[in-house]
Amino acid sequence: MKERFETWLAPQNDERREVAPLRQLGWAFLLAWVFCVFYTNAAGVLSGDAIPNAGEAAASAAPVPTSIGAALFYAVLPLAASVATLAAIVLAEPRIGSPTSHRPLFVVAPALTAASTPFMFVSVADPGLNALLFGIGAVATGIGSALLWAMWGEYYAVIPRDRSEWLAPVSAVSAAVIVLLVSAMDGWVPVAVAAALPLLSGLCFHLAWTPEAARTEEALATAHRFATERRSPLAGLGRTGFGILVVFSIVSIAGMMSAERVEGIPLQAILLFSALMMAVVAAMAISGPRRISLFFLYRWIYPTLVIGFAAVILFGQAGALVAVAASLGGRFTFCLIAQIYFANYAAAGRATPAQASSLGWLFVHAGDLLGLVLWIVLEPLMLAQPAGLTAVSVGCIVVLVTVTMAVMGETSTFLRIPEAAKDRPHAHEKGLVSESLDVHGAMDQPGAPQPDAPAPAAAPTSAAPSEERSGARIDEIAQKAGLTPREAEVFALLAQGRSIPYIRDELIISRETAATHAKHIYAKLGVHSRQELIDLVRQ
């Protein structure tokens, strides 16, 4: 039994034999931690929840500004610490390296998060001491968890897309199950279990982050910096980042619609609904031609949230539970799709792996922060009006519709290389990309075995002096070789160094179809590897 456990947990040289090693599911423990502590009451009541909210203060004739100030302190501080840490990673990573390049963080981040978690549940009679303890816990957990978010984001960026598309749903559903189990515990036991979750996540990451993963991450980061020449990671976001922020602020507001804390059987029913929603969305997103995009997610999260707000409009507080269910299910589903999507953001060369994950989760946490602030500020005004809850629900639907329509039209960001970068020499030509990336590229030939390592789609490889000349050369070769129109499309992507998984997603075809087209192209051109194909175009 011991040998079997060690085989399951410890790194293996041939990971293709394993379906989902436990160490690769470490993101599930981090996701479960944040839902246990912040998004549900599964681990118990935070000490800040003992502060009267604005509505209770108004009813008791207490000074509303003081109540709002206290509510903002307890609600904003953890998220503000996390947002600040993620922003620091994005800005400082080019100079000091990614979090994974500093091995002490493998221990510091989970240990800091775990040790400070109980501080947020301690409630003492002295308001000042209570605020101090909560503040220590909030800042420490914000910093530690942000580092873990970034590190797991880096890991998802350096593993093959097929692997991440499997791990993210399994991890997210596992996180929902963990939260469900914690919600059935009493006393300080759930707090202790919640505090142990970051430690488990850190242990899994320590085992999963191999030297090969580190070399690949360094290669991806170096190739991005060479290709973009200090281009800001914000340059590739377009309207998408703004959409993430606004949608998550709406999700945050929906989660606070209930006047009473959701716990016990209702919470467990919502968690089961969330797990089912994640399973359905993930199955549809990764089956057949891949549809891993935020646009696909909006088609699910938009009607789900609208149904939740519609229940509030029709039934008032009686329908608030539906809004909370929509919020929690939307959060879980958004997280699992976003984890894959932010990894693809790095794979497309728009940012380094550390910047991509940090930037993506920064917008998620900033959206949470915005939603909390709006709710706390508007709650007194809302409760003062008979139709206040209805007005807020209608307003959220209007904002959600407007933002979704704007974001759904954005097709030029995240999964596309900046046009200016396509014309620059490949980083490999300057000796900047590690040999591991070249090996992965050679392995991606049609018919060759696919290792559990990233495809070299992380950096642009076109070396033509201009896009027009490169395109003309590709068209010339395609015509001479008698390639079909679809084969010509695949050929153009292969000439840019794109991997089979990337071509699958770009052209919305199955992996088998993309590999078959590539095999036919190789045969017609008389080449045996992608590098030979690229050299043919460069001649």
N, C-alpha and C positions, 0 to 999 in steps of 0.2 A: 504493500500500500504506500509506504514511504517513497519507494523508487518511482512509483506511478505518479505521485503528487509532484515530485521533483522534476520528472520529465514533462509534466503538464505546465509547471510554473517557470522552469529555467529556460533560457534561450536555446534554440536549436539551430543547427546549421541549415537544415532543410525544413523551412516552415511550411512548405506546400503540403506536408503530411498532416498539418494541424488545421482544424476547422476554425477555431477561435481561441487561441491560447489565453489563459486567464490574465497574463501580464498585459496583453493587448486590450483588455477590457477595463483597464484602469481609469479611463475617462468616465466610466459609469459611476465609480465611487465619487468622483469630483462633482458630477452632475447631481447625484443623489444628495450630496452634502448641501449644495446650494438650495435645492428644493426642500430639504428637511429644515434648514435654518431660516431661510428667507421667504420662499414662495408658498410654504404651507406652515401649519402649526404641528407638523408631525413630530418634531423634536421637543415641542413645548412652547411656552409663551416667552418671547423675548422680554427683557426687563423694561425696554422702552414702551411696550404695549400697556404698561401700567399707568402711563401718563394719559390723562383724559384727552380725547380728541376734541377738535374744534366744536363739534356739535354738542358734546356733553358740557363743554365749558360755557357755551352760549345758554344752554338750558339751566345751568346752575348760577348764572350771572357772574361767572369767573372772568377775569380779563382775557379776552380772546387772543390778543397779540402774544401774551405769555404762553398760552396753550399752543398756538400755532408755532411759535419759536421752538418750544420743546419738542413738538411733533416733528418739525423739520430736522432738528438735531438728530433725533433717534432714527429717522427714516433715511436721511440723506447721507450721513457720515459713512456707513459701510460702502455704499455705492460710489460716493465721491472718492474714497480711498482707492477703490478698484479702478475707477475711470482714470484717476491721476497716474496710477502705476502703469496701466496699459498705454497711456499717452507717452509716458517716460520711456517705455520699451520701444515704441515706434520711433521716437526722436533720437534716442541714444544708441540704438542697435548698430547703426553704421560705424560708430566710434568705439564702442566697448564690446560689441558682439552680442549674440543672441543669449537668452537665458540658459540654453542648453550648453553653451560654450563655457559656462562657469559651473563646474561640478559641485561646489558646495551648495548651490541652490537646489540640487536634487534632494538634499536633506533639509535645508533651511526652509524652503517654501512649504512643504507639507507639515513640518514640525511647528512652524509659526502659526499656520492655520489651525492645526489641531489644538495646540496649547491655548490659543486665545478664544476658541469657540465657547467654552464654559463661561467666560467673562460676560458674554452678552445675555446669559440667562440668570445671572446673579441679580437678585433684587433686594436692596437694603433700604432701611427707613430714611437714611440721610439722602436727600435728593442730589446733593453735590457729589457724594461718594458714589452713588448709583450712576450718575452721569459719567464720572471718571472711569469706573470699571467698564461701563458699556463702551466708552470712547476708546479705551485701550483695546478691547476686543474687536471693535468695529474696524479700526485702522489696521490692526495686525492681520485680521482675516481678509480685509480688502487687499492688502499687499500680497500676502501669501497665496490667496486663491487666484489673483490676477496672474502671478507668475506661473501657477499650474495651468491656467487656461492657455497661456502663451506656449508653454512647453508641450502640452498635448496637441496644440495646433500645429506645432513644428513636426511632431511625430506623424500626424495625419498627412502632412505635406510631402513627407519623404517615403511613404509606403505607396504601393501601386493603387491606382484608383479603384480597381475591383476590390481590393482589400478594405479600403476605407468605406466603400459603399456597403460592405458587409458589417464591418465593425461598428459604425455609427448607429445603425438601427438596433443591433443587438445590445450595444451599450446603453442606449436610451431606454429601451424597454426594460433592461435589467435595473436601471436607475429607478424607474417607476415602481418596480417590484420591491426594491430596497426601501423606498419611501413608504410604500404600503405596509411593510413589516414594521418599520420604525413607528408608524402611526398607531400601531396596536400596543405599544409599550407604555408604561406609566412611570411617573417620578423622574428621577435623574438618569434612569437607564437609557431612554432615547437620546438624552444629551451626550452621554458617554459614547453611545454608538455613533452619533453624528460626529463627535470629535475624532473618532477612530477612522472615519471615512477618508479624510485627506491623507492620513498615514498609509492606508492601503493603496490609495491612488499614487502616492509618491513611490512606494515600494514597487508597484507594477511598472511605473515609468522607468525607474532605475534598471529593472530587468529588461525592459523593452528597448531602451535606447542603447543600441549596440554601436561599436566603432564604425561599422558600415553606415549606419544611419547618420552618425555625426559627420562623416566624410561627404555623404550625399547632401546633407543640409548645407554644409560649407560650400559645396559646388553650386547648389542652386542659388545661394545668396551671392556668391561671387559673380556668377553669370548674370544675375539680375542687375547688379551694380554696374557691370561693364556695359550691358545692353542699354540701360536707361540713363547712364551718365548723370547720376545724382538727381534723377527725376523724382519728384515727390510721390510717395505712395498714395497720396490723396488724388493724384492726377487720374487714376484709373477708376475712381468710384462713380463719377457722374451723379445721376440721381439715385443710384442704388443705395448708397450709404444713408442718404437723407430718408429714403423709404424705410430702411431698417429702423432708424431712430424713431420715426413717427409711428410706425406700426407697433413697435414694442411699447411706446408710451400709451397707445390705445389698449394694448393687451394689459398693461399695468393698471389702467383705470378700470377695466372690466373685472380684474381680480379683486378690486376693493369695493364692488357694488354692494356686497352683502353687509348688513349692519352688524351681524354677529359673526364670530369666528367660525369658519367651517372646519369641523373636526368630527371624529368618530365615523359612523357609518356613511354620512354624506361625503366626507373627504375620501374615504376608501372607494366609494362608488365612482367619484370623479377620477381617482387615480386609475381605476380599471378602464374607464372611458378613455383616458389619456393614452394608456398602453395600447388599446385597440386602435385608436386614431393613428398613433405612430406606426403601428404595424401595417395598416392599410395604405397610408401615404408612402411609406418606405417601399412596400411591395410594388406599388404602381410606379414609383420613381426609378427603381433600379431594374425593373423587368423589361426585357426586350431592349429597344433603343433607349438609352439613358436620358432621363429628363431631370437630372439633378440641377435645379436652378431655383432661385428665389421666385421667379415668375410662376413656376409650377406650384410652389408652396402658397403663393398668394391666392391661387384658385381654390385652395382648401381653407386657408386661415380666414380669408375674407368672408365667405358665407357662414363659417362657424361663428365668428364674432358678431356678424349681423344678426344671427339667430339669437345669440345671447342678449344683445341689446334690445332686440324686438320683444323678448320675454319680459324685460324690465319695463318697456313702454306699455305692454299690454297688462301686466300683472303687478307692477310696482315691486316692492320688496319681496313679494312671493316669487317673482321671477328672477331675483338676483342670483339664486343658486345656479341657474342656467348660464348666466354671464360668467360666474366664477369657473364653472366647468369649461366653458369656451376659452377662458383665459389660460387655465392650467393646461388643457389639451393643446392649445396653440403654442404655449411656451415650450413644452416638451418637443412637439413636432418641429417647431422652428429651430430648436437647438440641434436636433439630429441632422436636419438638412443643412443648416448653417455650418456645422463642423466640416462637412464634406465640401461645401461651397467655398469656404475660406481657404481650404487646402487647394482647391482648383484655382483660386485666385492667385496663389503663389506659383502653382504649376504653370500658369499662363504667363508668368514673368512680370506680373504687375507689381509685385513686392516680394521681399524676402519672406521665407516661411514665418519668421518671428513677427515681422511687420504685418503680414497678412492676417494671422490669427489675432494678434493684439488689436489691430485696427478694426477687424470685424466685431470682436467681442466688446470693444470700446463703444461702438454704436449701439450694441444690444444693451449694455449697462447704462449708457447715457439715455437711451429711450426709457428704461425703467426709472431712472432718476427724474426725468422730465415728467413722466406720468404721476409719480409720487408727489412731486412738488405741486403740480396742477390740482391734484385731488385734495391735498391738504389745504391749499389756499382757497379753492372754490367750495369746499364742503360746507362752511358756514353759510355762504350765500345760497347754496343748493338746498340745504335743509330749511332755510327761511321761506322758501317758496313751495307751495303745494305740489307744483309740477316740476320741481327742481331736478329730480332724478330722471324724469322723462326728457327734460331739456338737454341734460348732459348726454343721455343715450343717443338722442337725435343728432346732437353735435358730433359725437364720436363716429356715427355712421357716415355723416357728410364728409368728415375729414378722411375717414378710411376709404371711402369711394374715390375722393379726389386724388389722394396720394397713390392709391393702387392704379388708377388710370394713368397717372403720370409715370409711375415706375414701370408699368407693363410695357410701355413704349421704348424703354431703354434697352438697346441691344448692342451697344458699342463698348460695354465695360465688363470687367471681371474676367471673362474667358477669352479675351482677344488681346493680342500683343499690340502695343502702340505702333502705329504705322512707321514712325521714325525709327523705331528699334529694329524693324525688319531688314532695313538696309545696312545695318552695321555688321561688321565681322563677328562671327561666333566667338564666344569667349574661349572656346577650346583652341582656336588659332593663336591666341595670346598666351596659352599655357595656364589659363586660369581655372579650368575645370578639372577636377580630379579624375584619375583613371577609372574610378568606380562608375562614373557616369558614362564613360565611353563603353565600358563593359556592358552596362545595362542597355545601351543603345544597340550594340551588336546582338544582344539576346532578343531584341524585339523584331528580328527578321521574321517574315512569314514562315511558319513551320517550325521555328526554333522554340525550345521550352521557355516558358515565362517564369522567371524567378520571382521571389517575394522581395522585389526591389523596385524603386521608382523608374518609370520610363523617362527618357531624356527630353520630355516635352516642356521642361522648365525654362528653357532658354531658347531664343530665336537662333536659327542656324543658317539662315540665308545669308550668303556672302556676296551677292550680286551688287555692283556699284549703284544700282538704282532699282526701284520696284518695277519700272516699266521694262528695263532691260531684262530683269529676271523673269517677268511675266512673258515677255516675247520669247525668251529662250525656252521656257517651259512649254509654251504653245507650239513652238517649232518642233521640239522633240516629240510631243504628243502626236502631232500630225504625221511625222515620219514613221513613228512606231505603230500607227493605226489604233491609238487608244480610243475607247468609247468615251462619250461625254462624262459619265460617272467616273471612269478610270482616270480621266484627265483631272477631275477634281481631287481624287485621292492622290494622284501623282503630284499635284501642286502642294498639297499638305506634306507629303513625304519629303519633298524637296526642301521644305522649311525645317525638317528634322522632327516633324510631329510623330507621336506614337500612335499605335493602333487604337488604344482607348480614347485618345484625343480625337482622332478622325471619326471614331464611332459617335462621339457626342456632337462634334461639329456638324456632321452630315445627317445626324439622327438616323443612323442605321445600326444594325447589330454588329457586334465585334466580329462574328464569323464572316459576315458580308464584307466588312472592311479588310479583314485578313485575306479573303479570297481575291478581292480587287488588287491588293498589294502583291499577291503572288503572281497574278496575271501580268501586272505591270513589270515586275522583275523579269519575268520570262520574255516579254516583248522587247524590253530594253537590253536584255543580255547582261544584267547585273546580278550580283549575288548578295549584296548587303545594302543597307540604307546609305552608308558612307560612299559606296561606289555610285549610287544614284545621285547623291549630292555633288560628287566630283564631276559626274557627267554634265550636270546643269551648269557648274562653274566653268567648265572648259570654254 
